């Protein structure tokens, strides 16, 4: 009995041994199939080496962990791009499904620097309204083809009590706009006719000159037509005043660009002209004389009026090349009166703030306190201080990352122009002697503006180009002689001075020229400057952010374009 039980036990042991051996063989096959999937690399050595055990379970697991760690280290060294696992990276919860290695670049839009040419001019026209024959093409240096024109005038109306205290007369401003447009947008085939009449404008142009009434010409300064003319060459100011920062909604930005790129609607203005001149072809003739293209070809105009502003006698306008119109934004205007009682507009400034691409500009056109008595320069200093302090632009930018340009000095680029009225710290006789000797250096040392700037009392941080032209004030009527040189003009004698100036502040400026014009239209000579200015421009064609997308630099390395592979053990 016992022997039979013993034999049964032996047989059961053998069966158990056979079952155990079969299970072991199956486990070996599973290990051989799983390990290649885990590591995905060519196996070195046999799989049995990894799972060899000396009979001790603890040693077996420790040895397995060491082998896994060694292979993981080898894998990481073979792929140097994968230096961090997912837990080490700063992941955004909204984009967890994306490859976070592409978001290590800055989210700020990449920009590049481009240079644009800006023409700046200031002219005190002595209260005289322009006539139809006045040519501004030479004055504006149209052949130089600047990208932006900033044109400031002073005393476009007589500074009488009626003009200061009563309703302003806008007709002179409209006339100047018509002449500027005529010079900037004149058809090429009509330039010769303009030059033929330019000599007459320098020979005694005055306020009482009668305009030509010949059948072949029409007066572009007739009152009913001036407002219609202004509409015909002005861009859509409501869109220019909006924020043009990169936005999240591409449709709205495309709509804005399309509206600004389209030719300004001329249907209303042309209709009003036809009501004046009839429909027999006189409107087309009128537009041709005014230098405006016909409605069918209005898109051929080279420059558009961005904005203009008049305050009593001060007048400022900004024109840009038509290709740049949809890159203009944040357009705002501010005025400060410093005249009668320290607040009226016979003296003071007009300031225009705008952005060109990603760079902010501020243009300030001023007419400061007059007088050549000792101490009058302090009044002018006070005017500048009050202008800087009181000028305030409304906040319209919707980009929280952009610096708000609410003050003049908040802007990236600033240009200050106008009749600053600083005189000579010399007597009339001393100044005349130095002028006859062409001793410019000594004269400029006695220039009040240079003295006050060097002392740090005014225009801190502003620069001015070197002056190589004669004083611009004060000339006798229709003459190249300074007032007081003849017996007839002694009553109006003033010490010659550089009253009309152009200054700038900010980085990225290069002044290409600083000259004066020689028109005899006024007792002041106009002053012009041309700048090459650096402007920040977005690199990407798509200037908008889209949620979940990176604004990485456009130039990608080859390795960054390859799909990245991650180890199973990093999850």
PABA-914921 format. One record per residue (C-alpha): residue in three letters; x, y, z. Coordinates in pm, 1 decimal, padded with zeros to 6 digits. Layout:
% PABA-914921
ALA/X/Y/Z
...
//
This chain:
% PABA-914921
UNK/00000.0/00000.0/00000.0
UNK/00271.2/00234.5/00097.0
UNK/00473.5/00144.2/-00209.9
UNK/00182.1/00216.2/-00437.6
UNK/00132.3/00558.2/-00274.1
UNK/00498.0/00626.5/-00313.6
UNK/00486.2/00542.3/-00683.3
UNK/00184.1/00767.9/-00724.7
UNK/00363.0/01056.1/-00559.1
UNK/00664.7/01005.3/-00786.4
UNK/00441.2/01012.4/-01091.8
UNK/00264.2/01329.2/-00971.3
UNK/00600.7/01496.7/-00910.7
UNK/00711.3/01409.5/-01262.5
UNK/00384.4/01549.1/-01403.0
UNK/00428.3/01869.8/-01203.6
UNK/00782.8/01897.9/-01329.1
UNK/00668.0/01856.4/-01688.5
UNK/00394.8/02122.5/-01641.2
UNK/00643.5/02363.5/-01481.8
UNK/00887.0/02308.2/-01768.1
UNK/00614.8/02378.9/-02024.6
UNK/00511.7/02704.3/-01848.1
UNK/00874.4/02816.1/-01834.0
UNK/00913.5/02761.4/-02207.8
UNK/00599.9/02967.3/-02277.2
UNK/00724.9/03251.2/-02053.0
UNK/01056.1/03255.2/-02239.0
UNK/00874.2/03296.8/-02569.3
UNK/00667.2/03586.9/-02428.7
UNK/00980.4/03760.7/-02302.2
UNK/01147.2/03725.6/-02640.5
UNK/00848.6/03886.8/-02812.7
UNK/00786.3/04168.9/-02559.6
UNK/01140.6/04299.8/-02515.5
UNK/01193.2/04396.9/-02882.1
UNK/00867.5/04589.1/-02871.5
UNK/00973.2/04776.1/-02559.8
UNK/01308.5/04892.4/-02682.9
UNK/01264.4/04886.4/-03059.5
UNK/01637.0/04845.2/-03113.0
UNK/01866.4/04567.3/-03212.8
UNK/01926.2/04340.8/-02918.3
UNK/02279.1/04282.4/-02808.7
UNK/02329.2/03939.5/-02650.6
UNK/02056.8/03693.8/-02571.7
UNK/01736.0/03762.6/-02389.1
UNK/01829.2/03495.4/-02136.6
UNK/02114.1/03720.6/-02016.9
UNK/01864.8/03978.2/-01899.5
UNK/01648.0/03735.7/-01712.5
UNK/01915.1/03513.5/-01562.6
UNK/01853.5/03464.7/-01197.7
UNK/02074.3/03324.8/-00929.5
UNK/01767.3/03205.2/-00740.5
UNK/01729.7/03523.0/-00539.3
UNK/01418.0/03726.3/-00635.7
UNK/01557.3/04057.5/-00507.6
UNK/01881.1/04025.7/-00703.3
UNK/01679.0/03934.9/-01009.8
UNK/01471.7/04256.9/-00997.0
UNK/01773.6/04476.2/-00917.8
UNK/01962.7/04332.2/-01209.8
UNK/01662.7/04390.0/-01438.0
UNK/01632.1/04755.7/-01330.8
UNK/02003.3/04813.1/-01392.1
UNK/01975.6/04666.9/-01740.3
UNK/01672.2/04887.9/-01820.5
UNK/01845.7/05197.7/-01685.5
UNK/02157.6/05122.9/-01890.5
UNK/01958.7/05081.1/-02210.1
UNK/01757.6/05396.3/-02140.2
UNK/02079.7/05594.0/-02090.6
UNK/02217.1/05460.4/-02419.0
UNK/01892.7/05555.8/-02593.0
UNK/01902.5/05912.6/-02455.9
UNK/02265.9/05956.7/-02560.8
UNK/02185.5/05835.0/-02911.1
UNK/01911.0/06104.1/-02946.4
UNK/02052.4/06430.4/-02800.4
UNK/01741.2/06634.0/-02891.3
UNK/01543.6/06453.9/-02621.4
UNK/01715.0/06612.4/-02320.7
UNK/01401.5/06660.5/-02113.9
UNK/01107.7/06437.7/-02042.5
UNK/00751.5/06560.6/-02043.7
UNK/00741.0/06618.7/-01669.5
UNK/01036.4/06859.0/-01689.9
UNK/00891.6/07071.9/-01966.0
UNK/00661.7/07367.3/-01900.9
UNK/00350.1/07246.9/-02072.9
UNK/00040.8/07451.3/-02147.1
UNK/-00281.0/07267.3/-02052.2
UNK/-00452.1/07389.8/-02368.4
UNK/-00198.9/07232.9/-02604.0
UNK/-00096.7/06910.6/-02431.5
UNK/-00147.6/06711.1/-02749.0
UNK/00111.5/06913.4/-02942.1
UNK/00484.7/06861.0/-02950.2
UNK/00595.7/07096.8/-02674.4
UNK/00953.7/07113.2/-02797.6
UNK/00833.4/07354.7/-03068.4
UNK/00705.2/07602.8/-02807.8
UNK/01038.4/07679.7/-02644.9
UNK/01075.2/07986.0/-02872.2
UNK/00938.8/08324.6/-02773.4
UNK/00574.0/08391.3/-02856.3
UNK/00654.0/08751.7/-02957.7
UNK/00626.6/08813.8/-03333.1
UNK/00966.7/08829.4/-03500.3
UNK/01045.0/09163.8/-03664.1
UNK/01304.1/09297.6/-03901.1
UNK/01424.9/09653.6/-03957.0
UNK/01352.4/09840.9/-04277.4
UNK/01438.6/10197.5/-04371.4
UNK/01181.0/10449.6/-04490.6
UNK/01240.9/10801.4/-04617.7
UNK/01050.8/11083.5/-04446.8
UNK/01034.9/11437.3/-04586.8
UNK/00966.5/11712.8/-04331.3
UNK/00901.6/12079.2/-04409.6
UNK/00800.6/12386.3/-04212.1
UNK/00695.9/12721.5/-04355.0
UNK/00559.2/13038.0/-04199.5
UNK/00360.7/13187.9/-04488.4
UNK/00296.2/13523.2/-04320.1
UNK/-00083.9/13514.5/-04320.3
UNK/-00105.5/13492.4/-04700.5
UNK/-00342.4/13261.8/-04881.8
UNK/-00184.9/13073.8/-05174.6
UNK/-00270.5/13151.3/-05534.2
UNK/-00339.5/12905.9/-05812.9
UNK/00000.7/12954.9/-05974.6
UNK/00212.3/12865.9/-05669.9
UNK/00429.9/12563.1/-05749.9
UNK/00528.5/12332.8/-05463.4
UNK/00702.6/12061.9/-05665.0
UNK/01051.6/12203.8/-05612.9
UNK/00974.2/12280.0/-05249.3
UNK/00856.6/11921.7/-05179.8
UNK/01146.0/11764.9/-05373.0
UNK/00901.8/11530.4/-05542.6
UNK/01175.2/11376.1/-05754.6
UNK/01331.5/11234.4/-05436.1
UNK/01017.5/11023.0/-05384.2
UNK/00998.1/11001.3/-05006.8
UNK/00767.6/10749.1/-04841.4
UNK/00612.0/10993.0/-04593.2
UNK/00557.7/11370.6/-04618.8
UNK/00509.7/11574.3/-04300.9
UNK/00420.7/11931.7/-04393.0
UNK/00371.1/12204.3/-04133.7
UNK/00264.5/12565.7/-04188.1
UNK/00230.6/12865.6/-03960.8
UNK/00020.2/13179.6/-04010.2
UNK/-00188.4/13042.5/-04296.0
UNK/-00435.1/13314.1/-04190.0
UNK/-00357.4/13659.3/-04047.5
UNK/-00333.5/13639.3/-03669.5
UNK/-00606.1/13896.6/-03614.9
UNK/-00854.0/13901.5/-03330.1
UNK/-01128.0/13791.8/-03566.1
UNK/-00943.0/13476.9/-03674.0
UNK/-00840.7/13396.2/-03317.1
UNK/-01166.3/13462.0/-03133.2
UNK/-01431.7/13407.2/-03402.4
UNK/-01507.6/13103.9/-03621.3
UNK/-01198.9/12985.1/-03805.8
UNK/-01168.4/13014.5/-04181.9
UNK/-01082.1/12671.9/-04325.2
UNK/-01053.4/12787.9/-04685.5
UNK/-00675.0/12858.0/-04675.4
UNK/-00607.5/12509.9/-04536.3
UNK/-00811.7/12352.4/-04816.7
UNK/-00613.7/12554.1/-05071.6
UNK/-00282.8/12432.4/-04933.4
UNK/-00406.1/12072.9/-04944.5
UNK/-00506.8/12115.6/-05307.8
UNK/-00161.6/12251.0/-05396.2
UNK/00018.0/11975.8/-05206.3
UNK/-00190.6/11709.9/-05377.2
UNK/-00121.3/11876.8/-05710.1
UNK/00254.3/11852.1/-05647.9
UNK/00259.7/11495.5/-05511.7
UNK/00007.6/11337.8/-05749.7
UNK/00060.1/11540.0/-06065.6
UNK/00053.9/11321.9/-06379.9
UNK/00395.9/11289.0/-06537.0
UNK/00284.5/11440.6/-06866.8
UNK/00170.1/11753.6/-06687.2
UNK/00494.8/11827.4/-06503.5
UNK/00630.5/12044.0/-06784.7
UNK/00329.7/12274.0/-06764.0
UNK/00383.5/12317.0/-06391.0
UNK/00750.1/12407.7/-06430.4
UNK/00663.3/12662.4/-06697.6
UNK/00448.7/12848.5/-06444.8
UNK/00688.5/12817.3/-06151.0
UNK/00876.0/13136.0/-06235.5
UNK/00562.6/13345.7/-06204.7
UNK/00505.4/13218.8/-05849.1
UNK/00842.9/13360.2/-05740.9
UNK/00780.8/13701.4/-05894.4
UNK/00554.3/13887.0/-05660.0
UNK/00290.1/13635.4/-05558.8
UNK/00048.0/13814.0/-05328.8
UNK/-00292.3/13781.1/-05175.2
UNK/-00459.3/14012.2/-05428.3
UNK/-00335.5/13836.4/-05740.9
UNK/-00621.0/13774.2/-05983.3
UNK/-00649.0/13419.4/-06106.1
UNK/-00649.9/13336.9/-06472.4
UNK/-00998.0/13313.3/-06618.9
UNK/-00903.4/13175.4/-06958.1
UNK/-01137.4/12914.0/-07104.7
UNK/-00862.8/12654.0/-07091.5
UNK/-00820.3/12669.2/-06715.4
UNK/-01044.6/12651.5/-06410.7
UNK/-00984.3/12792.5/-06067.5
UNK/-00929.7/12502.5/-05827.2
UNK/-00977.6/12739.0/-05534.3
UNK/-01347.8/12805.6/-05583.8
UNK/-01517.0/12754.8/-05248.0
UNK/-01774.2/12487.0/-05345.3
UNK/-01502.6/12262.5/-05483.1
UNK/-01243.9/12265.2/-05203.0
UNK/-01424.9/12026.2/-04969.4
UNK/-01499.2/11786.0/-05253.8
UNK/-01134.3/11794.4/-05356.4
UNK/-01020.1/11709.0/-05006.5
UNK/-01244.7/11402.6/-04995.2
UNK/-01106.9/11281.1/-05324.6
UNK/-00751.8/11227.7/-05198.0
UNK/-00801.0/11148.6/-04828.9
UNK/-00778.7/10794.3/-04693.9
UNK/-01042.8/10645.3/-04462.6
UNK/-00953.2/10811.5/-04133.2
UNK/-01190.3/10596.7/-03925.6
UNK/-00991.6/10285.4/-04016.9
UNK/-00655.1/10457.2/-03970.9
UNK/-00755.3/10552.6/-03617.2
UNK/-00808.8/10189.7/-03522.2
UNK/-00551.7/09958.9/-03364.3
UNK/-00352.8/09768.4/-03628.7
UNK/-00159.9/09543.6/-03390.8
UNK/-00150.8/09169.2/-03476.8
UNK/-00494.6/09038.7/-03386.1
UNK/-00648.8/08701.4/-03317.1
UNK/-00923.4/08736.6/-03573.4
UNK/-00783.9/08720.2/-03926.4
UNK/-01110.1/08810.5/-04096.3
UNK/-01130.4/09150.5/-03929.9
UNK/-00770.9/09231.7/-04019.2
UNK/-00818.5/09127.1/-04382.4
UNK/-01132.0/09340.3/-04397.1
UNK/-00940.2/09642.7/-04262.0
UNK/-00655.1/09602.9/-04511.3
UNK/-00894.4/09556.1/-04800.5
UNK/-01087.2/09871.0/-04712.9
UNK/-00770.5/10077.7/-04677.1
UNK/-00624.2/09939.7/-04998.1
UNK/-00931.6/10023.3/-05201.8
UNK/-00937.8/10362.0/-05369.4
UNK/-01109.2/10625.6/-05161.7
UNK/-01469.7/10660.4/-05267.0
UNK/-01505.5/10956.7/-05500.4
UNK/-01866.5/10919.7/-05600.1
UNK/-01996.1/11186.5/-05360.1
UNK/-01717.1/11434.8/-05427.8
UNK/-01731.2/11394.3/-05804.3
UNK/-02109.9/11422.5/-05797.5
UNK/-02083.7/11752.7/-05614.6
UNK/-01833.4/11876.0/-05871.3
UNK/-02064.6/11780.1/-06154.8
UNK/-02342.2/11977.5/-05989.4
UNK/-02110.1/12279.1/-05999.1
UNK/-01955.5/12245.9/-06343.6
UNK/-02210.4/12031.2/-06523.0
UNK/-02154.1/11703.5/-06702.2
UNK/-01997.4/11832.0/-07024.1
UNK/-01642.4/11727.0/-06947.2
UNK/-01554.4/12024.7/-06726.5
UNK/-01518.8/11798.7/-06421.1
UNK/-01246.6/11594.1/-06585.5
UNK/-01070.5/11912.8/-06689.7
UNK/-01104.0/12046.8/-06337.5
UNK/-00957.4/11732.1/-06182.7
UNK/-00671.2/11737.4/-06432.3
UNK/-00583.4/12095.9/-06338.9
UNK/-00599.9/12006.5/-05970.1
UNK/-00360.9/11718.3/-06025.8
UNK/-00621.0/11454.6/-05938.4
UNK/-00673.9/11144.5/-06145.4
UNK/-01017.2/11078.1/-06290.0
UNK/-01247.3/10849.6/-06085.8
UNK/-01171.9/10550.9/-06308.2
UNK/-00798.3/10579.3/-06238.2
UNK/-00797.5/10709.9/-05881.5
UNK/-00598.2/10408.8/-05770.7
UNK/-00303.2/10547.9/-05965.9
UNK/-00253.5/10829.4/-05713.4
UNK/00091.2/10793.4/-05558.1
UNK/00017.6/10952.6/-05220.0
UNK/-00277.5/10964.4/-04985.4
UNK/-00362.0/11221.4/-04721.0
UNK/-00355.2/11045.1/-04385.2
UNK/-00474.5/11336.1/-04176.1
UNK/-00461.9/11713.8/-04147.0
UNK/-00538.8/11954.6/-03866.8
UNK/-00574.1/12332.9/-03842.8
UNK/-00562.6/12551.3/-03530.8
UNK/-00604.3/12920.9/-03620.2
UNK/-00284.4/12976.7/-03824.9
UNK/-00105.5/12647.0/-03753.9
UNK/-00165.4/12371.0/-04007.0
UNK/-00016.6/12019.9/-04020.4
UNK/-00076.5/11742.6/-04273.7
UNK/00072.5/11394.2/-04323.3
UNK/00083.3/11214.7/-04658.9
UNK/00209.1/10862.1/-04724.2
UNK/00272.2/10647.4/-05026.4
UNK/-00041.9/10454.7/-05114.8
UNK/00128.2/10117.6/-05055.6
UNK/00183.7/10212.3/-04690.7
UNK/-00169.7/10325.5/-04608.3
UNK/-00282.4/09990.6/-04465.0
UNK/00030.4/09981.3/-04244.8
UNK/-00074.8/10303.8/-04068.2
UNK/-00263.7/10275.7/-03740.0
UNK/-00330.0/10432.4/-03400.4
UNK/-00385.5/10770.3/-03569.3
UNK/-00458.4/11045.9/-03316.9
UNK/-00436.3/11426.4/-03305.6
UNK/-00381.1/11663.5/-03014.6
UNK/-00364.8/12044.7/-02992.8
UNK/-00228.7/12281.0/-02728.8
UNK/-00296.3/12655.3/-02737.8
UNK/-00029.5/12892.4/-02599.7
UNK/-00139.7/13224.7/-02746.2
UNK/-00357.3/13496.1/-02596.2
UNK/-00414.1/13435.2/-02223.0
UNK/-00184.8/13133.0/-02254.1
UNK/-00453.3/12915.6/-02410.5
UNK/-00572.5/13047.3/-02746.5
UNK/-00455.3/12901.0/-03073.6
UNK/-00265.1/13188.1/-03234.4
UNK/00039.1/13023.5/-03074.8
UNK/00083.5/12663.5/-02968.0
UNK/00113.7/12329.4/-03144.6
UNK/-00057.2/12049.1/-03332.5
UNK/00067.9/11695.0/-03264.6
UNK/-00005.8/11384.9/-03472.4
UNK/00057.8/11035.7/-03335.5
UNK/00055.5/10723.5/-03550.8
UNK/00227.0/10389.8/-03605.8
UNK/00401.2/10281.7/-03923.6
UNK/00419.7/09902.2/-03914.4
UNK/00537.5/09833.5/-03556.1
UNK/00708.0/10169.9/-03485.4
UNK/00534.1/10468.6/-03327.0
UNK/00582.3/10824.9/-03456.8
UNK/00490.0/11165.4/-03321.3
UNK/00502.6/11480.4/-03537.8
UNK/00479.2/11814.9/-03358.1
UNK/00424.3/12137.5/-03552.2
UNK/00447.2/12450.4/-03337.1
UNK/00452.0/12828.3/-03342.3
UNK/00617.0/12959.9/-03026.3
UNK/00612.8/13302.5/-02861.9
UNK/00763.6/13580.8/-03072.2
UNK/00986.8/13870.0/-02969.0
UNK/01358.0/13949.4/-02977.9
UNK/01388.9/14125.5/-02645.7
UNK/01616.6/13986.0/-02380.3
UNK/01429.1/13722.1/-02183.5
UNK/01181.6/13635.8/-02460.3
UNK/01362.5/13306.3/-02508.6
UNK/01237.2/13203.6/-02162.9
UNK/00879.3/13240.9/-02287.1
UNK/00960.0/13005.0/-02572.1
UNK/01115.1/12758.9/-02326.7
UNK/00796.8/12773.2/-02121.3
UNK/00587.0/12707.5/-02432.6
UNK/00787.4/12393.1/-02511.4
UNK/00761.2/12270.1/-02153.3
UNK/00385.5/12324.5/-02145.7
UNK/00339.2/12153.3/-02484.2
UNK/00525.7/11843.5/-02366.6
UNK/00331.5/11844.1/-02041.8
UNK/-00017.0/11909.8/-02183.3
UNK/-00018.2/11702.2/-02502.2
UNK/-00230.2/11393.9/-02437.6
UNK/-00336.2/11129.1/-02688.4
UNK/-00634.9/10900.0/-02624.7
UNK/-00552.1/10534.1/-02563.8
UNK/-00685.2/10317.7/-02847.5
UNK/-00432.1/10033.1/-02863.7
UNK/-00577.6/09692.6/-02770.5
UNK/-00241.5/09517.9/-02743.1
UNK/-00143.4/09487.6/-02373.8
UNK/00218.8/09420.8/-02469.8
UNK/00264.6/09749.7/-02656.5
UNK/00377.6/10057.1/-02468.3
UNK/00091.6/10310.7/-02466.7
UNK/00191.4/10628.5/-02653.9
UNK/-00013.2/10885.3/-02467.1
UNK/00262.3/11148.6/-02441.3
UNK/00500.5/11294.8/-02696.7
UNK/00805.4/11136.2/-02536.1
UNK/00640.0/10791.5/-02521.7
UNK/00691.4/10741.6/-02895.5
UNK/00976.2/10555.9/-03064.1
UNK/01046.7/10837.5/-03313.9
UNK/00967.9/11208.9/-03265.5
UNK/01004.0/11497.8/-03510.9
UNK/00948.6/11856.0/-03394.3
UNK/00911.0/12125.8/-03659.8
UNK/00785.5/12479.5/-03685.1
UNK/00852.2/12847.1/-03629.7
UNK/01031.8/12812.5/-03298.1
UNK/01103.9/13189.5/-03304.8
UNK/01440.6/13167.3/-03127.0
UNK/01648.0/13472.9/-03219.4
UNK/02008.6/13591.7/-03202.7
UNK/02174.5/13694.4/-02878.9
UNK/02327.1/13983.1/-03076.6
UNK/02227.4/14328.0/-03191.4
UNK/02110.0/14394.5/-03544.1
UNK/02437.9/14566.1/-03636.2
UNK/02656.6/14284.1/-03500.6
UNK/02448.8/14025.7/-03681.8
UNK/02469.3/14216.8/-04011.0
UNK/02850.4/14228.3/-03994.5
UNK/02876.4/13854.1/-03935.2
UNK/02628.7/13786.4/-04216.6
UNK/02832.3/13992.7/-04462.1
UNK/03143.4/13793.4/-04364.4
UNK/02953.0/13462.5/-04390.9
UNK/03074.4/13382.2/-04040.1
UNK/02818.0/13108.6/-03975.1
UNK/03004.0/12951.5/-03682.8
UNK/03001.5/13268.2/-03472.0
UNK/02637.7/13333.8/-03557.7
UNK/02532.6/12983.2/-03456.6
UNK/02717.0/13018.3/-03126.1
UNK/02490.0/13315.1/-03054.0
UNK/02174.6/13136.7/-03164.2
UNK/01931.5/13127.8/-02871.0
UNK/01807.2/12775.1/-02943.6
UNK/02161.8/12636.1/-02940.5
UNK/02238.4/12825.6/-02618.7
UNK/01924.5/12701.2/-02442.2
UNK/01968.2/12340.9/-02559.5
UNK/02332.9/12327.1/-02451.7
UNK/02231.8/12461.8/-02110.6
UNK/01973.2/12181.9/-02081.3
UNK/01679.8/12417.9/-02042.3
UNK/01478.2/12302.7/-02342.9
UNK/01439.3/12013.5/-02591.9
UNK/01614.0/11756.7/-02375.5
UNK/01717.7/11456.6/-02582.9
UNK/01640.2/11622.0/-02917.5
UNK/01895.7/11659.8/-03195.1
UNK/01933.8/11897.5/-03487.5
UNK/02137.7/11867.6/-03804.3
UNK/02416.7/12109.1/-03883.4
UNK/02296.0/12431.4/-04043.5
UNK/02460.4/12537.8/-04369.7
UNK/02202.0/12792.8/-04483.6
UNK/02141.4/13160.9/-04412.4
UNK/01892.8/13279.6/-04147.5
UNK/01535.4/13228.5/-04264.1
UNK/01377.2/13542.0/-04110.9
UNK/01294.8/13826.1/-04178.2
UNK/01286.6/13915.4/-04549.8
UNK/01135.1/14213.0/-04721.7
UNK/00827.6/14153.0/-04934.8
UNK/00909.0/13970.0/-05259.9
UNK/01280.8/14021.4/-05205.4
UNK/01601.6/13840.7/-05120.6
UNK/01701.6/14122.8/-04883.7
UNK/01646.9/14115.6/-04510.1
UNK/01398.8/14366.3/-04370.3
UNK/01572.4/14688.9/-04267.0
UNK/01836.8/14695.1/-04538.2
UNK/01647.2/14961.8/-04730.9
UNK/01497.6/15287.5/-04613.3
UNK/01152.9/15161.1/-04705.6
UNK/01181.8/14852.4/-04484.5
UNK/01346.7/15003.2/-04176.0
UNK/01012.9/15023.6/-03999.1
UNK/00976.7/14642.8/-04014.6
UNK/01337.6/14570.5/-03936.0
UNK/01413.1/14253.7/-03741.5
UNK/01745.4/14094.2/-03656.4
UNK/01796.7/13803.7/-03900.9
UNK/01756.5/13469.6/-03723.8
UNK/01705.9/13097.2/-03777.6
UNK/01346.3/13096.1/-03655.2
UNK/01233.9/12793.0/-03858.7
UNK/01381.8/12464.8/-03736.9
UNK/01343.2/12086.1/-03749.4
UNK/01455.9/11862.5/-03460.8
UNK/01421.0/11493.2/-03388.1
UNK/01446.2/11246.9/-03101.8
UNK/01478.7/10868.4/-03092.7
UNK/01695.7/10593.1/-03234.8
UNK/01720.4/10494.2/-03598.5
UNK/01740.5/10843.4/-03752.9
UNK/01980.3/10945.8/-04028.1
UNK/01938.1/11298.3/-04161.4
UNK/02006.9/11301.9/-04534.2
UNK/01958.2/11675.1/-04593.7
UNK/01874.4/11994.8/-04406.8
UNK/01817.5/12291.0/-04636.8
UNK/01598.6/12594.2/-04691.8
UNK/01385.1/12688.7/-04990.2
UNK/01412.8/13016.6/-05177.1
UNK/01049.4/13106.1/-05242.5
UNK/00973.8/13477.9/-05199.9
UNK/00611.1/13411.0/-05113.1
UNK/00659.2/13501.5/-04745.4
UNK/00891.8/13693.0/-04514.4
UNK/01012.6/13348.9/-04397.2
UNK/01203.3/13100.9/-04608.7
UNK/01076.9/12740.7/-04588.3
UNK/01300.8/12478.6/-04426.0
UNK/01311.9/12113.8/-04535.1
UNK/01477.4/11798.5/-04403.1
UNK/01489.8/11442.3/-04532.2
UNK/01541.0/11149.3/-04295.0
UNK/01611.4/10783.2/-04342.3
UNK/01430.1/10622.3/-04049.3
UNK/01444.4/10264.0/-03926.8
UNK/01106.2/10097.3/-03879.7
UNK/01026.5/09758.2/-03725.8
UNK/00835.3/09535.9/-03967.6
UNK/00684.9/09194.7/-03894.6
UNK/00875.7/08916.5/-04066.7
UNK/00584.4/08679.6/-04105.9
UNK/00333.9/08737.8/-04383.8
UNK/00062.0/08628.2/-04142.6
UNK/00062.9/08899.7/-03876.4
UNK/-00189.2/08732.2/-03649.1
UNK/-00175.2/08495.3/-03356.0
UNK/-00373.4/08174.4/-03371.1
UNK/-00455.9/07981.9/-03060.0
UNK/-00239.8/07673.2/-03018.6
UNK/00023.3/07775.2/-03273.7
UNK/00373.9/07889.6/-03210.6
UNK/00525.3/08209.9/-03349.5
UNK/00871.2/08059.9/-03377.7
UNK/01139.7/08211.7/-03593.9
UNK/01078.5/08144.7/-03963.0
UNK/01416.1/07978.2/-04017.4
UNK/01400.2/07625.9/-03873.7
UNK/01688.7/07389.4/-03833.5
UNK/01672.4/07059.5/-04019.9
UNK/01653.4/06855.6/-03699.0
UNK/01349.9/07054.5/-03579.9
UNK/01153.0/06942.8/-03884.5
UNK/01205.3/06571.9/-03808.0
UNK/00949.1/06383.6/-03595.5
UNK/01068.6/06324.1/-03241.9
UNK/01063.0/05978.7/-03080.7
UNK/01003.8/05925.5/-02712.9
UNK/01087.7/05634.6/-02485.3
UNK/00803.7/05432.2/-02334.5
UNK/00949.4/05491.7/-01987.2
UNK/00913.0/05875.0/-02009.7
UNK/00534.9/05858.6/-01979.9
//
